[in-house]
Amino acid sequence: MDPLKLPVLIVDDQPAVVRALEVLFDLHEIPHRSAFSPEEARNRVAAETFGAVIQDMNFGPSETSGEAGMELFHAIQEIQSGVPVLLMTAWASLETAVQLVKEGAADYIEKPWNDEKLVATVRNLVRLRRLELENQRLRAELEESRHSLARDHDLCEIVYASEAMHRVISLAVSVARSDAPVLISGPSGSGKERLAEIVQANSRRRRGPFVRVNVGAIPEELMESELFGAEVGAYTGLQGRRIGHFETANGGTLFLDEIDALSLAGQVKLLRVLQSGEFQRLGSSQTHRSDVRVISATNDDLGAAIASGRLREDLMFRLNVVELQMPALMDRREDIVPLVEHFLGHYAREEGASDSLELSSAAVAALQDHSWSGNVRELENRIQRAVVVATGSEISSSDLGFDSEVPTLPEADQSGLTEGDKADREQLRKVLADANGVVARAAEDLGISRQALYRKMSRYGIELERRPKP
């Protein structure tokens, strides 16, 4: 089956209803299949992938409770998880249909239906289903590629699930084979040092030293001696010869974090080492050689640093033979949950806490919604804090250092909402109204999942405005 032509399954025991939907879908070139009983529908779903299912809630001449429709819905979800199910309901089974929407059904429509709205809804559901299946395929390919990468290379126990991180790690292990200088750019706390470790671990220098230097933490007057060493008497208080980081890293890798903090004088000497491999200790005229690969890192805008005169352009060209761009955590939210699980297990063991610690649903939502200006480092700190302060087996959002968990607010209660909350609630109302109450369509317009939209609706006390006709 062409993935762009996923059929819709029509399930109803009334031939006239099935025929009316078949004609409607033929008219709008929507491929379809039909089933006249729950058993036939289950067999169909087991045999073929569908873009959506439209199922009646009642089967049999005396059925009015919707129980048969509920059983069929659960069976369909078990056989073909994720397929959107649109429920057809009459007034008598409306309550059951609403319950199933809360349990994951895409939406419900009333008999008799509006042809135009039904076609629009079905097309939207099928389009979402195609995107979901394509994402599943891509995630499966990514997972296979991740396993292959981890099997063939040393990834230094880095934890990730996102495609963005997979790309940068793949490039890191690729450039590791070379001795070319590498510049790692990215926001503070995003994991630039761990990426440097991966480059070192997969290079021919992996058995050599890996020396970490935070350039920004070294006083300017000590920068030269720290990097290149110093002889006795080179400066007041030096009691013996000082071996610099370039000598210490000989045969291995020197990681220079916050490279943009290096003084202009230090930049000149670093440039010389990169060009010739030679340096002199402070207070000595003797030339030394060091076989070192330099990996540098920055969270600064190097273009602006060059324009302002803080960074030599020729040094940047030397350092930036290959650039690895580390994405911010907010740009790879798929990594949040795996990182949380990793840090939770680590700090539970370290602090002697229960290994059954779990996050509340509100805590998970808070983690997903947070802006993460401090990136992975901030996430790790919050998880460590939560493990230390949690008093039970469940971690709340307040344990993570967020505000207390926000209760569900009745729609009429305005006092508990900030101005931002009020704006968010009004946007949700407008999008839901524009989508005629179709949750799947509104969620797509907002760029969030249906589950996330339902959580927001619950938080703000919003109910679907669409009501059944009497």
C-alpha positions in Angstrom: 0.0 0.0 0.0 1.3 3.4 -1.0 1.8 5.2 2.4 0.2 8.3 0.8 -2.9 6.3 0.0 -3.7 4.8 3.5 -7.3 3.7 3.4 -10.0 4.6 5.9 -11.9 1.7 7.5 -15.7 2.2 7.8 -17.3 0.0 10.5 -21.1 -0.1 10.8 -23.7 -2.8 10.8 -26.1 -0.7 8.8 -25.5 -1.2 5.1 -27.1 2.1 4.2 -24.7 4.0 6.5 -21.7 2.2 5.0 -22.9 2.8 1.5 -23.4 6.5 2.2 -19.9 6.9 3.5 -18.4 4.9 0.6 -20.1 7.2 -1.9 -18.9 10.3 0.0 -15.3 9.0 0.1 -15.4 7.9 -3.5 -16.5 11.4 -4.5 -13.6 12.9 -2.6 -11.1 10.3 -3.8 -10.4 8.9 -0.3 -9.6 5.2 -0.4 -11.6 3.1 2.0 -12.5 -0.4 3.2 -15.7 -1.5 4.9 -16.6 -3.9 7.7 -20.2 -4.7 8.9 -19.4 -6.2 12.3 -16.8 -5.9 15.1 -15.3 -9.2 14.2 -14.8 -8.3 10.6 -13.4 -5.0 11.7 -10.8 -6.7 13.9 -9.8 -9.0 11.1 -9.4 -6.0 8.7 -7.3 -4.0 11.2 -5.1 -7.1 11.8 -4.5 -7.5 8.1 -3.9 -3.9 6.8 -2.6 -0.5 7.9 -5.2 2.2 8.0 -5.1 5.9 8.0 -8.2 6.2 10.2 -11.1 4.1 11.4 -14.7 5.4 11.5 -16.7 3.1 13.7 -20.2 3.1 15.0 -20.8 2.9 18.7 -23.7 0.4 18.6 -24.0 -3.0 16.9 -27.2 -5.0 16.7 -30.8 -3.8 16.6 -31.2 -3.6 20.4 -27.8 -2.1 21.2 -27.9 1.5 22.5 -25.4 1.7 25.4 -22.3 1.9 23.2 -20.6 -1.1 25.1 -20.0 -3.0 21.8 -18.4 0.2 20.3 -16.2 0.6 23.4 -15.0 -3.0 23.2 -14.2 -2.6 19.5 -12.3 0.6 20.1 -10.1 -1.0 22.6 -9.5 -4.0 20.3 -8.5 -1.8 17.4 -6.0 0.1 19.6 -4.5 -3.2 20.8 -4.2 -4.6 17.3 -3.0 -1.4 15.5 -1.8 1.1 18.1 -2.0 4.7 17.2 -4.6 4.5 14.4 -7.0 7.4 14.9 -10.5 6.3 15.6 -13.5 8.6 14.8 -16.6 7.5 16.6 -20.1 7.7 15.1 -22.6 8.2 17.8 -26.3 8.9 18.5 -27.5 10.8 21.6 -28.0 7.6 23.6 -24.3 6.6 23.4 -22.8 10.1 23.6 -21.5 9.7 27.1 -19.6 6.6 26.2 -18.1 8.3 23.1 -16.9 11.2 25.2 -15.2 8.8 27.6 -13.4 7.1 24.7 -12.2 10.5 23.5 -10.6 10.9 26.9 -9.0 7.5 26.5 -7.5 8.3 23.1 -10.1 8.3 20.4 -9.5 11.0 17.9 -13.0 12.5 18.2 -16.7 11.7 17.7 -19.3 12.8 15.1 -23.0 12.8 15.4 -25.5 11.1 13.2 -26.5 12.5 10.8 -23.2 14.0 10.0 -22.1 17.1 8.0 -20.4 15.8 4.8 -18.0 18.7 4.4 -16.8 18.6 8.0 -16.6 14.9 8.0 -14.4 14.8 4.9 -12.2 17.6 6.3 -11.8 15.7 9.6 -11.0 12.4 7.9 -8.4 13.9 5.6 -6.8 15.6 8.6 -6.7 12.4 10.6 -5.2 10.5 7.7 -2.6 13.1 7.1 -1.6 13.0 10.8 -1.5 9.2 10.7 0.9 9.3 7.7 3.1 11.7 9.5 3.1 9.5 12.6 4.0 6.4 10.6 6.7 8.3 8.8 8.1 9.5 12.1 7.9 5.9 13.5 9.9 4.8 10.4 12.5 7.5 10.9 12.8 6.8 14.6 13.3 3.1 13.9 16.1 4.0 11.4 17.6 6.4 13.9 17.5 3.7 16.7 19.2 1.2 14.4 21.8 3.8 13.5 22.3 4.6 17.2 22.8 1.0 18.0 25.3 0.6 15.2 27.2 3.8 16.3 27.3 2.6 19.9 28.4 -0.9 18.9 31.3 0.3 16.7 32.5 3.3 18.6 33.2 4.5 22.2 30.4 7.0 22.9 31.7 7.7 26.5 28.3 6.7 28.0 26.6 9.7 26.5 22.8 9.6 26.8 20.6 10.8 23.9 17.6 9.9 21.8 17.3 12.8 19.4 18.2 13.0 15.8 20.0 16.3 16.4 22.4 14.7 18.8 22.8 11.6 16.6 24.0 13.8 13.8 26.6 15.7 15.9 27.9 12.5 17.5 28.2 10.8 14.1 30.2 13.7 12.8 32.4 13.6 16.0 33.4 10.0 15.6 33.9 10.6 11.9 36.4 13.5 12.4 38.0 11.7 15.3 40.1 9.7 12.8 41.9 12.9 11.8 44.3 15.0 13.8 42.7 18.2 12.6 41.8 20.8 15.3 38.1 20.7 16.2 36.0 23.6 17.5 32.9 22.7 19.5 30.4 25.5 19.8 27.2 25.5 21.8 25.5 27.0 24.8 26.9 26.6 28.3 26.0 23.3 30.0 25.0 21.5 26.7 27.7 18.8 27.0 30.6 20.2 24.9 33.3 18.5 27.1 31.6 15.1 26.7 31.6 15.6 22.9 35.4 16.3 23.1 35.8 13.1 25.1 34.1 11.2 22.3 36.5 12.7 19.7 39.5 11.7 21.9 38.1 8.2 22.6 37.7 7.3 18.9 41.0 8.8 17.7 44.4 7.3 17.4 45.3 9.2 20.5 42.8 7.4 22.7 45.5 5.8 24.8 47.2 9.2 25.3 46.4 11.8 27.9 43.2 13.9 27.6 43.9 17.2 29.4 41.0 19.5 30.2 41.7 23.2 30.6 39.0 25.8 31.4 40.7 28.9 29.9 38.1 31.2 31.4 39.1 30.1 34.9 42.8 30.9 34.6 43.9 34.4 35.7 45.4 36.3 32.7 48.8 36.7 34.4 49.1 32.9 34.8 47.7 31.9 31.4 51.1 31.6 29.7 52.7 29.5 32.4 49.6 27.3 32.7 49.6 26.5 29.0 53.3 26.4 28.2 55.0 26.0 31.6 57.6 28.2 33.4 61.1 28.0 34.7 62.2 28.8 38.2 62.3 32.5 38.6 60.0 33.3 35.8 57.7 35.0 38.3 57.5 35.6 42.0 56.6 32.7 44.1 57.4 29.9 41.6 59.4 27.4 43.6 60.2 24.9 40.9 59.8 24.2 37.2 56.2 24.2 36.1 55.1 21.8 33.4 52.4 23.4 31.2 49.4 21.7 29.7 50.9 21.3 26.3 53.7 19.2 27.7 51.3 17.2 29.9 49.0 16.5 26.9 51.9 15.3 24.6 50.8 12.4 22.5 47.2 13.0 23.4 44.5 15.7 23.3 44.3 19.2 24.8 40.7 20.4 25.4 40.6 24.2 25.7 37.2 25.2 27.0 36.1 28.9 26.8 38.8 29.5 24.2 37.4 33.0 23.6 38.7 34.0 27.1 42.3 33.6 26.0 44.3 36.9 26.1 45.6 38.4 22.9 49.2 37.6 24.0 48.2 34.0 24.7 46.5 33.8 21.3 49.7 34.7 19.6 51.6 31.9 21.4 48.8 29.4 20.8 48.8 30.2 17.1 52.5 29.5 17.0 52.1 26.1 18.6 49.3 25.2 16.2 51.4 26.3 13.2 54.7 24.7 14.3 54.1 22.4 17.2 56.8 24.4 19.1 56.6 26.5 22.3 58.8 27.9 25.0 58.3 27.8 28.7 58.0 31.2 30.4 61.4 32.4 31.4 63.3 30.2 29.0 64.5 30.5 25.4 64.7 26.8 24.8 62.2 25.5 22.3 60.1 22.4 23.0 57.9 20.4 20.8 54.6 18.8 21.6 52.5 16.4 19.6 49.1 17.5 20.7 45.7 17.6 19.1 43.7 20.7 20.2 40.0 20.6 20.7 38.6 24.0 21.7 35.1 25.0 22.8 33.1 28.1 23.2 29.6 29.4 24.0 30.5 32.8 22.5 29.7 34.3 19.1 33.1 34.0 17.6 32.2 36.3 14.7 31.3 39.1 17.1 34.5 38.3 19.1 36.6 38.8 15.9 34.7 41.9 14.9 35.4 43.5 18.4 39.1 42.6 18.3 38.9 40.1 21.2 39.8 37.1 19.0 42.4 36.9 16.2 40.8 35.8 13.0 43.9 33.7 12.0 43.7 31.8 15.2 40.0 31.0 14.6 40.8 29.6 11.2 43.4 27.4 12.9 41.1 26.2 15.6 38.0 25.8 13.4 39.1 23.3 10.9 36.1 21.2 11.8 33.2 22.7 13.8 30.8 20.6 15.9 27.7 22.5 16.9 26.2 21.2 20.1 22.4 21.8 20.2 20.7 23.4 23.2 18.5 21.0 25.3 15.4 22.9 24.3 16.2 22.1 20.7 16.3 18.3 21.5 13.5 17.7 23.9 13.4 14.1 23.0 16.6 13.7 25.2 15.0 15.0 28.3 13.3 11.8 29.5 16.3 9.5 28.8 18.6 12.0 30.6 16.2 12.2 33.5 16.1 8.4 33.8 19.9 8.3 33.6 20.5 11.0 36.3 17.7 9.6 38.5 19.3 6.2 38.6 22.8 7.7 39.1 21.9 10.0 42.0 19.5 7.4 43.6 22.5 5.1 43.9 24.9 7.9 45.0 22.5 9.2 47.7 21.4 5.8 48.8 17.8 6.6 47.8 15.2 4.2 46.8 15.6 2.8 43.3 11.8 2.9 42.9 11.7 6.7 42.7 9.4 7.9 40.0 8.3 11.3 38.6 4.7 12.5 39.0 2.9 13.3 35.8 3.0 17.0 36.8 6.8 16.7 37.3 7.2 15.2 33.8 5.1 18.0 32.3 7.1 20.6 34.1 10.4 19.1 32.8 9.0 19.1 29.2 7.7 22.6 29.4 10.8 24.2 31.0 13.0 26.5 28.9 16.3 24.9 30.1 18.5 27.9 29.8 21.1 25.9 31.8 20.8 22.9 29.4 21.9 19.4 30.5 23.8 20.8 33.5 20.7 22.4 34.8 18.7 19.2 34.3 21.2 17.2 36.1 21.3 19.6 39.1 17.5 19.6 39.3 17.3 15.8 39.3 20.1 15.6 42.0 18.1 18.1 44.1 14.9 16.1 43.7 16.5 12.9 44.8 17.9 14.6 47.9 14.7 16.5 49.0 12.0 14.0 47.9 10.3 12.5 51.0 8.3 9.7 49.3 8.6 7.4 46.3 7.2 10.0 43.9 9.1 13.2 42.8 6.9 16.2 42.5 7.5 19.4 40.4 8.3 21.2 43.6 11.0 18.6 44.4 12.6 19.6 41.1 12.7 23.3 42.2 9.8 24.4 40.1 6.8 26.2 41.5 4.3 24.1 43.3 2.2 21.8 41.1 -0.6 23.9 39.5 -4.0 22.5 40.3 -6.8 22.3 37.7 -8.7 25.6 37.8 -12.4 25.9 37.2 -13.1 27.9 34.1 -14.7 30.7 36.1 -11.8 31.1 38.5 -9.5 33.8 37.2 -7.5 34.4 40.4 -5.0 31.6 40.0 -4.0 32.4 36.4 -1.0 34.6 35.5 -1.3 36.9 32.5 0.7 34.4 30.5 -1.7 31.6 31.5 -4.7 33.7 30.5 -3.2 34.4 27.1 -2.4 30.7 26.7 -6.0 29.7 27.7 -7.5 32.2 25.2 -5.2 30.9 22.4 -6.4 27.4 23.2 -10.0 28.5 23.0 -9.5 30.2 19.7 -7.7 27.3 18.1 -10.3 24.8 19.3 -13.1 27.0 18.0 -11.3 27.4 14.6 -11.0 23.6 14.5 -14.7 23.2 15.3 -13.7 21.3 18.5 -11.7 18.6 16.6 -9.0 18.0 19.1 -6.6 16.3 16.6 -6.8 19.2 14.2 -6.3 21.8 17.0 -3.3 19.8 18.4 -1.7 19.8 15.0 -2.3 23.6 14.6 -0.6 24.2 18.0 2.2 21.8 17.2 1.6 19.6 20.2 0.2 16.1 20.8 -3.4 15.4 21.5 -2.4 14.3 25.0 -0.6 17.5 25.7 -3.6 19.5 24.5 -5.9 17.6 26.8 -3.5 18.3 29.7 -3.7 22.0 28.9 -7.5 21.9 28.6 -7.7 20.2 31.9 -5.4 22.7 33.6 -7.4 25.7 32.4 -10.8 24.1 32.9 -11.6 24.2 29.1 -14.3 22.0 27.8 -15.1 21.3 24.2 -17.7 23.9 23.1 -19.2 21.6 20.5 -22.4 20.1 21.8 -24.7 17.3 20.5 -27.8 18.4 18.7 -31.0 17.6 20.6 
